[in-house]
Amino acid sequence: MHATFQIMTSCSVGRLGILALLLVMVPASTHAQQYPRWEAFTGFSYAHLNFGPQTGTFLPTDKNYYGIHVNGSFNPRSYLRVILCDFSVQIGSTAAANLSPEKADVRTSQVLFGPEFIRRSKKSAAFAHALIGVTNTRLVGTIGGVDVVPDIANRTNLAFGVGGGLDFHLTHLLALRAVQADYIPTRLSGSWESDFRASTGIVFTFDYKNSK
């Protein structure tokens, strides 16, 4: 039942990502508008993770984790944003099965980059992207909040990021990222696992140019 739900969820997210990509690629109005050449995002991040072949190490086997999300981007065109580095990290407590100490922290991070397509208007900007990079997950044993076993488990794997979101312009130099949602398939031990991430926060914009 869980596997069926996960497959259905993955397919739904995939369809939404493709739809968002098609929507933002539809040409906007042809009148000249300004757009920022550089943007920086910082905010809150939530992730739901699947630990793949190491699932037996963790109790519970899947869980929600929380942290921060930052990225920096360059905009060569008003409709195109190049994500130079998209970095997020989430941390949560868990129990390490059959290991000592039993209490542990899961620390997971994603580093992605790639193209992002944007549909801009005077008040908002909708975007969709297809990114590539890596994820890293560490299981750290703790006692009283102090790390006592640095790496019970530590792995780095290939990952993709397919998703999009919506920004609302607050001022000329500031925007609110209402939501960014990503489906992050990760390659683990010869098979693909499904992770999901959602973020919200503030976008800083710099060096405005006129579109042509």
Salt bridges, closest charged atoms under 4 A:
GLU39 OE1 - ARG81 NE 2.97
GLU39 OE1 - ARG120 NH2 3.53
ASP62 OD2 - HIS2 NE2 3.99
ASP62 OD2 - HIS48 NE2 3.60
ASP86 OD2 - HIS69 NE2 2.95
ASP86 OD1 - ARG197 NH1 3.21
ASP105 OD2 - ARG107 NH2 3.57
GLU116 OE1 - ARG81 NH1 2.43
GLU116 OE2 - HIS129 ND1 2.43
ASP147 OD1 - ARG107 NH2 2.89
ASP151 OD1 - ARG138 NE 2.83
ASP167 OD2 - ARG81 NH2 3.90
ASP167 OD1 - ARG177 NE 2.78
ASP182 OD1 - HIS129 NE2 2.49
ASP182 OD2 - ARG197 NH2 2.98
ASP207 OD1 - LYS209 NZ 3.64
